[in-house]
Amino acid sequence: MAAETLGDWLKGAARQYATISETPAIEVEALAAAALGVKRAWVAAHHDEPLAHAISSKLNGLHEQLMNGVPLPYLTGKQEFYGLDFFVNPCVLIPRPETETLVEEALAWLRRQRQSIAGLDLCTGSGCAAVAICANHDDIDMIASDISAEALAVAKENIKQHKLQDRIELVQADLATPIRGSFQLIITNPPYIPSARLGNLAVARHEPLLALDGGETGLDMIGRIIAGAAGMLGTPGLLLCEIDDTHEQAALTLARQHFPNAKCSIIHDLAHKPRALRVEIPGESHG
């Protein structure tokens, strides 16, 4: 796909990508900005910029990957989440707007607390949830764990980028296995897709299966998390666990077994789908 100017390349790339995307012009501009090391606004204002052959070849290679289904954030190395920019690569799930529902719920609860909070983020991946929470609430320090050393390397970059090294500690762990203590907030976006469904999902073609595969029913990790949290959640305490939209009743049943005296409910996302299990242990009353 030869092109004399940046504008020529953008027009041709967007025309092809329109067969796949609803916002082709925006996405190919973002791709070009990342390849050129400039802001998207610069790309939009420099359509007359002549393209050297090496740059044109680089853009064509990235566009070919985009056409083959590689997610744009993996090609640009960036994804926005809760108004913040995050570094991502194929070792981590791409942060999604649906997970912002958990962050919003956590922050609403944190604002009602009158004490400093210890938080735990399990299956942290890119670290987006822990970073978004700490960046928006001063009275919380967190431990963020993941079984993947590669994912933790990404999380480390994001924690450093947002200057939260003093407040978020990273631990390589199978959930909370080596972690001790009591936490008032436990938040997690674990693998929860039933194994048999993965073959039909586009997300499974490029994003890490380790972060997606929830076993036969999709509840393998969720069951372990709920059971483990029963011995770690403080008073007051809040557990937030992202779930598959088919898990509503199963997740509630598990939660009520392990937290018989807690308030157990399901949070729905903006699309009105079941998105997260919410387990709250109210603070002790002083009457």
Buried (B, 14 or more C-beta within 10 A) or exposed (E): EEBEBBBBBBBBBBEBBEEEBEEBBBBBBBBBBBBBEBEBEBBBEBEEBEBEEEBBEBBBEBBEBBBEEBBBBBBBEBBEBBEBEBBBBBBBBBBBEBBBBBBBBBBEBBEEBEEEBBBBBBBBBBBBBBBBBBBBBEEBBBBBBBBBEEBBBBBBBBBEBBEBEEBBBBBEBEBBEEBEEEBBBBBBBBBBBBBEBBEEEEBBEBBBEBBBBBBEBBBBBBBBBBEBBBEBBBEBBBBBBBBBBBBBEBBBEBBBEBBEEBEBEBBBBEEEBBBBBBBBBEBEEEE
